[in-house]
Amino acid sequence: MFEKFSFIRTGKVGGQERLAGSLQRVPVHVAIIMDGNGRWAKRRGLPRIAGHREALKTVKKVTNEARRLGIKVLTLFAFSTENWKRPKTEVEFLMKLPEQFLNSYLAELIENNIQVRAMGDLSLIPAHTMKAVNYAIDRTKNNNGLILNFALNYGGRSEIVQAVKTVVRDVQSDKLRSDTIDEDVLSKYMMSRALPDPDLLIRTSGEIRLSNFMLWQLAYTELFFTDVYWPDFNEGNLQEAVREFASRQRRYGGIVEKGSEKR
C-alpha cells in the first residue's frame, strides 16, 4: 500500500556528504516528541514561553533537513490532550504557535513542495489556530514532497477509543462485518490511516517514555532518545538519529538473514 514511500538517498547537499556510503537506509516516516522547551528556557533564566518561541526555529530547521535527507513523512507532537492541564497563559501561547509558524514559513513550505497535514481532536482547537492550519493544508494539498504532519490535541489512547467506537458503529450499521476485523482493518480507522507507521521515533530532552503518542502505530518503531532539549536540536542531531536507525536490524519478531532485511 505504501510502496511509494520507499526511499533511499545518498549524495551531497551543500557540499557536504549526505548520509552515504555505509548509511543508505533513511526512515520513511519519522515522528518526534518535541520536549524540553520549558527547561531550555529555565536554564537561561527565561520564561517558559521563550522556549516555545525558540522551538519554532527548530521546527523549521528539522523540517528542511528531513526533506533534504529524503524522509517522506515527518510527524511532530505539537500539543497533547494532556497539555490542557498547563497554566492557561501557556496554553493560550501554545495555541498561537501554529499560526506564527505557518504565517512565517508557509511560503517557504510551498516553495519546498512540503505538504501540511494535522491530526488529533481538532474540534477543541481555537478557531484562529484552525484557520491558519486549514489555510496551510489547503495551500499545500497538491504538494507531493515531504508530508509535515502536526499532532494537535492528540492522544494515543483517545485515538484508539475513537477508532473502536467507529468500528462498533460500522458493525451495527452493517458497513463492516465483525469477523473481518483484524489489525489492518483497525489501522484504517486511525487518524494516521493515510500514512505508513513511523519507522523512527525521536524524543528530545532526556525523557524516556512515549507520553501517549501514536501508541498503535509505534508497535515496531525504532526508538531514539536524546538529552538535547528541542530548541537546541539541530540538523546534526537529526542526522545522528537517522544514522543510528540505519545501523539497526528491524526483525519484526522474526529473523533477518545476513545481507537482507524486512522493509
C-alpha positions as a printed Julia matrix, in Angstrom:
263×3 Matrix{Float64}:
   0.0     0.0    0.0
   2.82    2.38   0.82
   5.44    1.37  -1.74
   5.56    4.96  -2.97
   7.14    5.96   0.33
  10.15    3.67  -0.12
  13.21    5.87  -0.46
  17.0     5.61  -0.42
  19.03    8.75  -0.84
  22.77    9.31  -1.0
  24.92   12.02  -2.48
  25.82   15.57  -1.44
  23.93   18.58  -0.15
  25.56   21.99   0.1
  28.99   20.45  -0.47
  28.62   18.06   2.49
  28.31   14.3    2.29
  24.71   13.26   2.63
  24.26   10.08   4.69
  26.08    7.97   2.15
  28.42    5.03   1.9
  27.61    2.55   4.65
  24.48    4.54   5.56
  21.93    4.0    2.83
  18.69    3.47   4.73
  16.68    6.55   5.51
  13.47    6.13   7.55
  10.35    6.8    5.51
   8.35    8.23   8.44
   9.96    9.98  11.4
   7.87   11.01  14.41
   9.23   13.42  17.01
   8.17   14.21  20.57
   9.45   17.77  20.84
  10.29   18.04  24.53
  12.34   20.34  26.76
  11.24   23.83  25.73
  10.43   24.91  29.28
  13.63   23.52  30.75
  15.66   25.12  27.97
  14.19   28.49  28.94
  14.58   27.93  32.69
  18.3    27.21  32.3
  18.63   30.62  30.7
  16.53   32.44  33.26
  13.78   32.99  30.71
  10.01   32.4   30.89
   8.76   29.07  29.52
   7.17   30.76  26.52
  10.64   31.81  25.37
  11.48   28.15  24.95
   8.32   27.55  22.93
   9.13   30.52  20.72
  12.66   29.23  20.11
  11.19   25.82  19.28
   9.64   27.22  16.1
  13.11   27.81  14.68
  13.94   24.18  15.37
  10.79   23.01  13.61
  11.88   24.91  10.52
  15.46   23.56  10.63
  14.41   19.96  11.23
  11.71   20.07   8.56
  14.14   21.33   5.97
  16.77   18.76   6.96
  14.22   15.93   6.87
  13.32   16.96   3.33
  16.98   17.04   2.3
  17.62   13.6    3.77
  14.78   12.06   1.8
  12.42   11.43   4.72
   8.91   11.32   3.3
   6.77   11.93   6.41
   7.59   13.99   9.5
   5.05   13.89  12.34
   5.57   16.42  15.14
   3.82   16.09  18.51
   2.82   19.73  18.87
   0.11   19.59  21.55
  -1.23   16.62  23.5
  -4.63   16.01  25.04
  -2.87   16.29  28.41
  -1.32   19.69  27.66
  -4.61   21.41  28.51
  -3.62   20.9   32.16
  -0.87   23.5   31.83
  -1.37   27.11  33.0
  -3.96   28.96  30.92
  -1.49   31.6   29.76
   0.91   28.93  28.49
  -1.86   27.04  26.69
  -3.02   30.23  25.02
   0.52   30.93  23.88
   0.94   27.38  22.57
  -2.25   27.78  20.55
  -0.73   30.81  18.83
   2.41   28.95  17.75
   0.93   27.13  14.74
  -0.28   30.49  13.42
   3.11   32.09  13.95
   4.95   29.21  12.3
   2.65   28.96   9.3
   2.37   32.72   8.8
   6.16   32.98   8.79
   7.09   29.88   6.79
   4.12   28.91   4.62
   5.62   30.47   1.5
   8.82   28.51   2.11
   6.88   25.29   2.69
   5.09   25.78  -0.61
   8.36   26.55  -2.4
   9.92   23.39  -0.96
   6.99   21.22  -2.09
   6.05   20.33   1.52
   2.5    19.24   2.28
   0.99   20.24   5.64
  -1.39   17.91   7.48
  -2.82   17.75  11.0
  -4.29   15.01  13.16
  -5.97   14.97  16.55
  -9.24   16.13  18.06
  -9.19   19.38  16.15
 -12.7    20.34  17.28
 -11.24   21.72  20.52
  -8.52   23.79  18.88
  -9.31   27.56  18.87
 -10.84   28.89  15.67
  -7.97   31.3   15.0
  -5.48   28.42  15.18
  -7.51   26.14  12.93
  -7.98   28.93  10.41
  -4.21   29.12   9.93
  -3.82   25.33   9.9
  -6.64   24.76   7.41
  -5.33   27.52   5.16
  -1.89   25.87   5.12
  -3.42   22.45   4.47
  -5.4    23.84   1.54
  -2.48   25.78   0.06
  -0.15   22.76   0.19
  -2.59   19.97  -0.63
  -1.18   19.45  -4.12
   2.44   19.32  -2.98
   3.95   15.85  -3.27
   7.2    16.2   -1.33
   7.69   15.82   2.42
   4.47   15.48   4.44
   4.69   17.67   7.55
   2.07   16.24   9.9
   1.23   18.12  13.1
  -0.33   16.19  16.01
  -2.59   18.78  17.66
  -4.72   17.95  20.7
  -3.67   14.37  20.06
  -3.66   11.42  22.44
  -2.88    7.82  21.53
  -5.4     6.22  23.87
  -8.13    8.62  22.81
  -7.4     7.83  19.17
  -7.79    4.09  19.8
 -11.03    4.63  21.75
 -12.48    6.73  18.94
 -11.41    4.14  16.37
 -13.13    1.35  18.31
 -16.31    3.43  18.64
 -16.37    3.99  14.9
 -15.8     0.29  14.26
 -18.73   -0.56  16.54
 -20.98    1.91  14.71
 -19.96    0.48  11.34
 -20.64   -3.06  12.51
 -24.05   -2.05  13.87
 -24.94   -0.33  10.6
 -23.74   -3.34   8.57
 -20.91   -1.36   6.95
 -18.41   -3.78   8.48
 -18.54   -7.44   9.41
 -17.11   -8.19  12.84
 -15.42  -11.38  11.63
 -13.32   -9.33   9.19
 -11.78   -7.08  11.83
  -8.03   -7.51  12.14
  -5.03   -5.23  12.65
  -5.11   -3.97   9.08
  -8.79   -3.09   9.33
  -8.37   -1.3   12.66
  -5.39    0.64  11.29
  -7.71    2.12   8.67
  -9.73    3.71  11.49
  -6.74    5.51  12.97
  -6.06    9.19  12.34
  -2.84    8.28  10.54
  -4.56    5.82   8.18
  -3.26    7.63   5.08
   0.34    7.34   6.3
   2.77    4.48   6.9
   3.58    3.77  10.54
   6.65    5.63  11.84
   9.96    3.9   11.22
  11.75    6.07  13.76
  10.58    7.92  16.89
  12.79   10.65  18.32
  12.24   12.14  21.76
  14.3    15.04  22.98
  15.2    16.34  26.49
  16.26   13.08  28.13
  12.79   11.73  28.92
  12.39    8.04  28.07
   8.68    7.42  27.59
   6.05    7.63  24.85
   3.69   10.04  26.63
   0.57    8.67  24.95
   1.89    9.32  21.44
   0.87    7.11  18.5
   0.58    4.03  20.72
  -0.95    1.87  17.99
   1.41    2.98  15.25
   4.67    2.66  17.24
   4.4    -1.11  17.76
   7.59   -1.82  15.76
   9.08    1.65  15.52
  12.76    2.17  16.33
  13.15    4.5   19.32
  15.83    7.17  19.69
  16.16    9.24  22.87
  18.47   12.2   23.28
  19.29   14.53  26.18
  19.25   17.53  23.84
  16.41   19.96  24.51
  14.19   20.56  21.5
  15.25   24.23  20.99
  18.87   23.01  20.7
  18.06   20.05  18.42
  19.62   20.68  15.02
  20.36   19.15  11.65
  23.31   17.19  13.04
  21.15   15.67  15.77
  18.63   14.51  13.2
  21.41   13.01  11.1
  22.69   11.2   14.2
  19.25    9.68  14.82
  18.94    8.59  11.18
  22.44    7.14  11.29
  21.51    5.14  14.39
  18.34    3.95  12.67
  20.33    2.74   9.68
  22.62    0.69  11.93
  19.77   -1.36  13.4
  18.21   -4.56  12.13
  14.41   -4.48  12.08
  13.25   -8.05  12.62
   9.55   -7.52  13.39
   9.64  -10.55  15.65
  11.33  -12.73  13.03
  14.89  -13.46  11.98
  16.82  -11.41   9.48
  19.08  -13.31   7.13
  22.55  -11.86   6.63
  22.51   -9.24   3.91
  18.73   -8.82   3.95
  16.12   -7.03   5.99
  12.36   -6.84   6.04
  11.14   -3.42   4.97
